[in-house]
Amino acid sequence: MNPRLRSEAPFGHDPLGYAEAMLSEGARAALARLDDTLRTRIAPLLPAAWESATLPGAVIDALAPLDLMQPVGVEPAEAASSVFSGYRAFVLARTDVSVATAYNAQSGLFRTAVRRGGSPEQVAALDDAIRSFALRGVFALTEPDHGSDIAGGLATTATREGDGWVIDGAKRWIGGADAADVLVVFARAADDGEVKAFLVPRSAPGVTLTRIEGKVSLRPMQNFDIRLDGVRVDESARLQRVDSWRDVAEILRSLRSDVAWIATGLQAGALDAAVAYVREREQFGSPLGGFQLVQEKLARILGNLTSSLGIVTRLSARQDAGVLRDEDSALAKMQTARLARESVALAREVQGGNGILLEHGAARFFADAEAVYSYEGTHEMTALIVGRGLTGSSAFV
């Protein structure tokens, strides 16, 4: 008997048809091209990439020509929408979270920082090169001693000297910094105490990168500690529309939904891996897919995935309509990341002992869900943002 709930490329299991309802035919075609590239050119590289903890240059080499930030056949307004960028992140994460994170570092964090934080002249000068990956960059905000409390604790400083600035400090967990041309460094200005943003060349004197070793999640994605010792940049390197933490918060508010989409996409990948395995694996003389307890676990994963899709598609639609509220994006990130943890555990569980092997797929999503649960806002921090919205009282210390 053929299954009625099928995985339809490029969106996987989508029984309520969110993708068809939310995306134009052109957008779905662009994402189908992405899915084909992921399956044929990138997925075969992933087991070795995980073993070696390296992200092959061939990944971005394969993705950049697709021009996914403004693809052919997609109207510019839709290409720039939260719905399209969300589904792009979903399709990428369904293959691998490191691949999604590497792409979003450019298309989300770096591009958004320039587009929202730069002057019109800076945007006009840089955006085409960012879209084509001719200019690569990363978002350097988190510090060794400040993650969740970065708003008040940011310790990197920028001191005005003549027509330029001198930057001193440290950043941590900066993904893909070794491949970047520039680092978007957030620093507190010594004169007014406000947060500014600077485009710092990776090769500038005083910039030192140290790779973070020993990760169990996001292994192909390279993360770095960055030291900035007396790094000099011109005033022209300062993003002109970032003059306070409020401006940084505006950038971050528009990005948190991307992480919720990644949390949703990894559930789709985990479900694909689980279903493929139980259809082929036999125990006690029967395919695993025919056992009641196995089917119950698969049904729970699909329920979590479908619930997550409902949250993120509605969130992105509201954002595209101009409604951007911290409590909305925080709720989406909190809930989808929480459900992702359960989904990947169930996917690994139905694969038994084989579930810890890379070749069966679920192990990668199982490990990566832990990173997604914490980055871009931990469960606790996002819960407090939601709680503040519900009660009107801030519980932040």
C-alpha positions in Angstrom: 0.0 0.0 0.0 1.4 3.4 -0.9 1.6 6.0 1.8 -0.8 8.9 1.5 1.4 11.3 3.5 4.4 11.6 1.3 7.6 13.7 1.3 7.3 16.1 -1.6 10.5 17.8 -2.7 11.6 20.4 -1.9 9.6 20.8 1.2 9.3 17.3 2.7 6.2 16.3 4.5 3.7 19.2 4.4 0.3 17.6 4.8 -1.6 20.9 5.2 0.1 22.5 2.1 1.7 25.5 3.7 4.3 25.9 0.9 1.8 25.9 -1.9 -0.4 28.4 0.0 2.5 30.8 0.9 4.8 30.8 -2.1 4.3 31.7 -5.8 5.0 29.1 -8.5 8.2 30.9 -9.3 9.4 30.8 -5.7 8.6 27.1 -5.4 10.5 26.5 -8.6 13.6 28.4 -7.3 13.5 26.3 -4.1 13.1 23.2 -6.2 16.4 24.1 -7.9 18.0 24.6 -4.5 16.7 21.2 -3.3 18.2 19.5 -6.4 21.6 21.1 -5.8 21.4 20.1 -2.1 20.6 16.5 -2.9 23.0 16.0 -5.8 26.0 18.2 -5.0 26.0 18.9 -1.3 24.4 16.0 0.6 27.1 13.5 -0.6 29.7 15.7 1.0 28.1 15.8 4.5 29.3 12.5 6.1 32.9 13.4 5.4 32.4 17.0 6.4 31.0 15.9 9.8 33.9 13.4 10.3 36.5 16.0 9.5 34.6 19.0 11.1 35.2 21.1 8.0 32.8 22.8 5.6 34.0 22.2 2.0 34.3 25.2 -0.2 32.2 23.3 -2.7 29.1 24.0 -0.6 29.1 27.8 -1.1 30.5 27.3 -4.6 27.4 25.3 -5.4 24.9 27.6 -3.7 26.2 31.0 -4.8 25.3 30.7 -8.5 21.7 30.0 -7.6 21.3 33.7 -6.7 18.9 32.7 -4.0 18.7 36.2 -2.5 17.0 37.4 -5.8 16.4 34.3 -7.9 15.2 34.3 -11.5 11.5 34.0 -11.8 10.7 35.4 -8.4 9.4 39.0 -8.0 11.8 41.2 -6.0 9.2 41.8 -3.3 8.7 38.1 -2.7 12.4 37.4 -2.9 13.0 39.9 -0.1 10.1 38.6 2.0 10.4 36.9 5.3 8.3 34.0 3.9 10.7 33.3 1.1 13.8 33.7 3.1 12.2 31.5 5.8 11.4 28.7 3.3 14.9 29.0 1.9 16.3 28.4 5.4 13.9 25.6 5.8 15.0 23.8 2.6 18.7 24.3 3.5 18.2 23.0 7.1 16.3 20.0 5.9 19.6 18.9 4.3 21.9 20.1 7.0 21.9 22.8 9.7 25.6 23.8 9.1 24.8 24.4 5.4 21.8 26.5 6.4 23.8 28.4 9.0 26.7 29.1 6.6 24.3 30.4 3.9 22.3 32.5 6.4 25.4 34.0 7.8 25.7 35.7 4.5 22.1 36.2 3.4 20.7 36.9 6.8 23.1 38.2 9.4 25.6 40.0 7.1 23.2 41.2 4.4 20.6 42.4 7.0 23.3 44.2 9.0 24.4 46.2 5.9 20.9 46.7 4.5 19.4 47.9 7.8 22.5 49.4 9.4 24.2 51.0 6.4 23.6 54.3 4.8 21.8 54.3 1.4 25.2 54.8 -0.2 26.7 51.9 1.7 23.9 49.6 0.7 24.1 50.6 -3.0 27.9 50.0 -3.0 27.8 46.6 -1.2 24.5 44.8 -1.7 25.2 43.3 -5.2 28.5 42.0 -4.1 26.9 40.5 -1.0 24.2 38.8 -3.0 26.8 37.2 -5.3 29.1 36.2 -2.5 31.8 38.4 -4.1 32.0 40.1 -0.8 31.6 37.7 2.2 31.0 38.7 5.7 30.0 37.6 9.2 28.1 39.1 12.1 30.4 39.6 15.1 28.3 40.4 18.2 28.7 37.7 20.8 31.6 37.9 23.2 33.5 35.4 25.4 31.8 36.8 28.6 28.6 38.1 27.1 25.9 36.2 25.2 22.4 36.5 26.5 23.4 39.7 28.3 25.2 41.3 25.4 22.8 44.3 25.3 24.2 45.7 28.5 27.4 43.8 28.7 29.0 44.4 25.3 32.7 45.1 26.2 34.4 45.6 22.9 35.2 49.3 22.5 35.7 51.7 19.7 37.7 54.9 20.3 37.5 57.8 17.9 40.9 59.0 16.7 40.8 61.7 14.0 38.9 60.5 11.0 38.8 56.9 12.1 38.3 54.5 15.0 40.4 52.1 17.1 38.7 48.9 18.1 39.7 46.7 21.0 38.0 43.6 22.3 37.0 40.0 21.7 34.2 38.1 19.9 33.2 34.4 20.2 31.2 31.8 18.3 31.6 33.7 15.0 30.7 31.2 12.3 32.6 31.2 9.0 34.9 34.0 10.0 37.9 32.4 8.3 36.1 32.6 4.9 34.9 36.2 5.4 36.3 39.3 3.7 34.9 41.6 6.4 33.6 41.2 9.9 30.6 43.3 11.1 32.0 44.1 14.5 29.7 45.6 17.2 31.5 47.8 19.7 30.7 50.4 22.3 31.9 53.9 21.5 34.1 55.3 24.2 32.8 58.9 23.7 29.0 58.3 24.1 28.8 54.7 25.4 26.5 53.7 22.5 26.8 50.6 20.3 28.2 51.1 16.8 28.9 48.7 14.0 32.0 48.5 11.8 33.0 46.7 8.7 36.4 45.4 9.7 38.6 43.6 7.1 39.4 40.1 8.3 43.0 40.6 7.3 43.4 44.0 9.1 46.4 44.3 11.5 45.3 43.4 15.0 42.7 40.9 14.0 43.4 37.3 15.2 41.2 34.3 14.6 41.3 31.1 16.6 39.1 28.2 15.6 36.9 26.7 18.4 37.6 23.0 18.6 35.7 20.0 20.1 32.2 20.8 19.0 29.6 18.1 19.0 27.0 20.1 17.1 27.2 22.0 13.8 30.5 20.3 13.2 31.1 21.3 9.6 30.4 25.0 10.4 33.6 26.5 11.7 33.3 28.9 14.7 36.0 31.3 15.8 37.2 33.4 18.7 38.3 36.8 17.4 40.7 39.1 19.1 40.8 42.8 18.1 43.9 44.6 19.4 44.2 48.2 18.3 42.4 47.6 15.0 42.1 50.8 13.0 39.2 51.5 10.6 38.0 54.7 8.8 34.8 56.4 9.6 33.6 55.2 6.2 33.7 51.6 7.5 31.1 52.4 10.2 27.6 51.4 9.4 26.0 54.8 9.5 22.5 53.8 10.7 23.7 51.9 13.8 24.0 54.4 16.6 22.6 52.6 19.6 21.6 49.2 20.9 18.1 50.0 19.8 19.3 49.9 16.2 21.0 46.6 16.8 17.8 45.2 18.3 15.9 46.2 15.2 18.4 44.1 13.1 18.1 41.1 15.5 14.3 41.3 15.7 14.0 40.6 11.9 16.5 37.7 12.1 15.1 35.6 15.0 12.4 34.2 12.7 15.2 32.6 10.5 16.3 30.5 13.4 12.7 29.3 14.0 12.6 28.3 10.3 15.9 26.4 10.7 14.4 24.6 13.8 11.5 23.6 11.6 13.6 22.5 8.6 15.8 20.2 10.7 12.6 18.5 11.9 11.7 17.8 8.3 15.2 16.4 7.6 15.0 14.2 10.7 11.5 12.9 9.6 12.8 12.1 6.1 15.7 10.1 7.7 13.4 8.2 10.1 10.8 7.3 7.5 13.4 6.2 5.0 15.0 3.9 7.6 11.9 2.2 8.9 10.6 1.5 5.4 13.8 -0.5 4.7 14.9 -2.0 8.0 13.4 -5.3 9.1 13.2 -6.8 12.6 11.3 -9.9 13.7 10.6 -10.6 10.0 8.7 -7.4 9.3 9.6 -3.8 8.2 10.0 -1.5 11.2 7.5 0.8 9.6 4.7 -1.7 10.3 5.2 -1.6 14.1 2.7 0.4 16.2 5.2 2.1 18.5 7.3 3.1 15.5 4.3 4.7 13.7 3.3 6.5 16.9 6.8 8.2 17.1 6.7 9.1 13.4 3.2 10.6 13.9 4.5 12.8 16.8 7.4 14.1 14.6 5.0 15.0 11.9 2.7 16.7 14.4 5.6 18.7 15.7 6.8 19.6 12.2 3.3 20.6 11.1 2.8 22.7 14.2 6.1 24.4 13.7 5.3 25.2 10.0 2.1 26.8 11.1 3.9 29.0 13.6 6.7 30.1 11.3 4.6 30.7 8.2 2.2 32.9 10.1 5.0 34.8 11.8 6.7 35.5 8.5 3.5 36.6 6.9 2.9 39.1 9.8 6.5 40.4 9.5 6.0 40.9 5.8 2.9 42.9 6.7 5.0 45.2 8.9 4.2 43.6 12.3 7.5 42.8 14.0 7.2 42.2 17.7 9.9 40.7 19.9 7.4 38.5 21.7 6.2 36.9 18.4 9.6 36.0 17.1 10.7 34.9 20.6 7.6 32.6 20.9 8.3 31.1 17.5 12.0 30.4 18.2 11.2 29.0 21.7 8.5 26.7 20.5 10.0 25.4 17.3 13.4 24.7 18.9 11.7 22.9 21.8 9.7 20.7 19.4 12.8 20.1 17.4 14.5 18.6 20.4 11.7 16.1 20.7 11.4 15.4 17.0 15.1 14.6 16.5 15.2 12.4 19.6 12.3 10.3 18.2 13.9 10.1 14.8 17.1 8.8 16.3 15.2 6.4 18.5 13.3 4.6 15.7 16.7 3.9 14.1 17.9 2.1 17.2 21.6 1.7 17.6 22.1 2.7 14.0 20.7 6.1 14.9 24.1 7.3 16.1 25.7 6.7 12.7 26.0 9.5 10.2 25.1 7.3 7.3 21.5 7.1 8.5 21.0 10.9 8.8 19.1 11.3 12.1 22.4 11.7 14.1 23.3 15.0 12.5 19.9 16.5 13.2 19.9 15.1 16.7 23.2 16.8 17.5 22.3 20.1 15.7 19.0 20.5 17.5 21.0 21.2 20.7 22.8 24.1 19.1 19.6 25.5 17.6 17.9 25.3 21.0 20.5 27.7 22.4 21.7 30.1 19.7 20.1 33.4 18.7 18.2 33.4 22.0 18.2 30.5 24.6 14.9 28.9 25.6 15.0 30.8 28.9 15.6 34.2 27.3 12.9 33.8 24.7 10.5 32.6 27.4 11.1 35.8 29.4 10.5 37.9 26.3 7.2 36.1 25.8 6.4 36.4 29.6 7.0 40.1 29.5 4.6 40.4 26.6 2.0 38.5 28.6 2.3 40.2 31.9 3.7 43.6 31.2 6.4 43.0 33.8 10.1 42.3 32.9 11.6 39.4 34.8 15.1 40.0 33.3 17.7 40.5 36.1 
